[in-house]
Amino acid sequence: MTVLVDKIDGEMGSSLPDAATPIVRMMLDLLDVLNRKIGELDKEIALRAREDIIARRLMTIPGVGPITATAIAALAPPAETFSKGRDFAAWLG
């Protein structure tokens, strides 16, 4: 994020109207806060996925990461609900 702030102070800042510079800085600050919060949530989800046996098993499927695995583990009905894998795929669908 500091790269963008540096650009506001340097080359890009000179092309911005004076009134826009504080607004752009504020927006960059907000993006920085959001990026940090997203990072914290990613760590929390990854931790929960490592602790949950179902999520760990789901993550062995290519393309299934911690977010998808924890969402499926938390929201999917028990496997016995489905008579075949195709029914589960349709439920996910």
Protein Blocks (a to p, Z undefined) as FASTA:
>chain_A
ZZmmmmmmmmmmmmpcfklmmmmmmmmmmmmmmmmmmmmmmmmmmmmmmmpmklmmmmmp
ghiafklmmmmmmmpccfklpmbfklmmmmmZZ
